[in-house]
Structure formats: C-alpha cells, structure tokens
C-alpha cells in the first residue's frame, strides 16, 4: 500500500510540475508540453496534480476541449475505482 501511495505522490507531483512548466512557454509562444503527455500522466494517476496545476496556474482552464477530455479521464477513473472497490474487475 505504501508503494501505491508513493507512486501517486510522484505521478501527481510530476504532472503538476509539467503543467506548471507548460504555462511558461505558452506565454512566450515557444515549444510546449504535448497535451497527450499531460492526459497520459493524468490517466495514469496524476489527475489531482493536473487539476491543482490548472487551478493554481490558471492554465488550460479556458480551453473547453482540454476540459472535456480531462473530465472524461476523471469519469473513467471513477468508474474503474468503483468497479475495483466492488470487486468486479
């Protein structure tokens, strides 16, 4: 259980830092972190880190397509957790 907690802390911290870093090139029209990288990390357990970065840095919050994809990831995670907790997976 401690390994899983450590994994979630690391992945959330990593996606938080990556989204925070992405904010800087976004303001300077430079090369950015691909959205698919952010989505992949969020799907692999970093959704809280990405959400916190979005709110703190106000990054990607006005891009509706990004928000919709992010919400879809969270919904999939909720369904997976539900099925896992009810032992259906």
Backbone torsions as a table, in degrees:
resi	resn	phi	psi	omega
1	UNK	NA	-36.2	180.0
2	UNK	-67.1	-33.2	178.6
3	UNK	-65.4	-41.3	178.9
4	UNK	-64.4	-42.6	177.2
5	UNK	-62.2	-43.8	178.4
6	UNK	-62.2	-41.3	177.6
7	UNK	-58.7	-48.6	-178.7
8	UNK	-65.1	-36.3	176.3
9	UNK	-63.8	-44.7	-178.3
10	UNK	-67.3	-46.3	-177.6
11	UNK	-66.6	-38.3	178.5
12	UNK	-68.9	-39.7	176.8
13	UNK	-64.5	-43.2	-178.5
14	UNK	-62.7	-45.7	-179.2
15	UNK	-70.4	-32.0	175.5
16	UNK	-62.4	-47.8	-179.8
17	UNK	-64.6	-42.3	-178.9
18	UNK	-64.0	-41.8	178.8
19	UNK	-69.6	-37.4	176.4
20	UNK	-64.9	-41.5	176.9
21	UNK	-63.4	-38.8	-178.0
22	UNK	-63.2	-24.7	179.9
23	UNK	-65.1	-37.5	-178.1
24	UNK	-64.1	-53.9	178.7
25	UNK	-63.8	-25.0	179.3
26	UNK	-63.3	-35.5	-179.5
27	UNK	-80.7	-16.4	-177.0
28	UNK	-109.3	7.5	-178.1
29	UNK	53.9	44.8	177.8
30	UNK	-109.7	178.3	179.9
31	UNK	-62.1	136.1	-171.9
32	UNK	-118.7	169.3	174.2
33	UNK	-73.3	128.2	179.9
34	UNK	-61.9	141.8	178.7
35	UNK	-59.1	-37.0	-179.9
36	UNK	-61.6	-32.3	176.7
37	UNK	-66.5	-44.9	178.8
38	UNK	-63.9	-42.7	179.4
39	UNK	-65.3	-41.2	179.6
40	UNK	-61.9	-45.0	-179.7
41	UNK	-67.0	-37.0	177.2
42	UNK	-65.0	-42.8	-179.3
43	UNK	-65.1	-33.5	-179.0
44	UNK	-80.7	9.6	174.3
45	UNK	123.1	-0.6	-176.4
46	UNK	-99.1	25.6	-175.9
47	UNK	-66.8	-34.1	178.1
48	UNK	-67.7	-40.0	178.4
49	UNK	-63.2	-42.4	179.0
50	UNK	-67.8	-41.6	178.3
51	UNK	-62.1	-44.7	179.5
52	UNK	-63.0	-41.0	178.3
53	UNK	-65.0	-41.1	178.7
54	UNK	-60.7	-42.4	-178.8
55	UNK	-74.0	-42.1	-176.8
56	UNK	-69.8	-45.8	-176.8
57	UNK	-92.7	-2.4	-174.6
58	UNK	49.3	50.7	-175.4
59	UNK	-110.9	127.2	179.3
60	UNK	69.1	11.6	-176.9
61	UNK	-77.9	-18.8	179.3
62	UNK	-99.6	-1.0	-179.4
63	UNK	-93.9	101.0	-172.0
64	UNK	-63.2	-34.5	-179.9
65	UNK	-66.2	-37.0	177.7
66	UNK	-66.4	-44.0	-179.5
67	UNK	-61.7	-43.6	-179.0
68	UNK	-63.8	-42.5	178.2
69	UNK	-66.0	-38.9	179.5
70	UNK	-65.9	-42.5	177.1
71	UNK	-63.1	-39.1	177.4
72	UNK	-61.5	-40.1	177.2
73	UNK	-62.7	-44.3	179.7
74	UNK	-63.8	-41.2	178.3
75	UNK	-63.0	-41.6	176.9
76	UNK	-61.8	-42.3	178.9
77	UNK	-63.4	-39.8	178.4
78	UNK	-63.2	-43.8	178.7
79	UNK	-63.0	-44.8	179.0
80	UNK	-61.9	-41.9	178.5
81	UNK	-65.0	-42.9	179.2
82	UNK	-59.0	-49.4	-179.7
83	UNK	-65.4	-35.1	178.2
84	UNK	-67.2	-41.5	-179.0
85	UNK	-71.1	-26.9	177.3
86	UNK	-94.3	10.8	176.3
87	UNK	58.0	35.4	177.7
88	UNK	-98.1	-0.8	176.5
89	UNK	-112.1	NA	NA
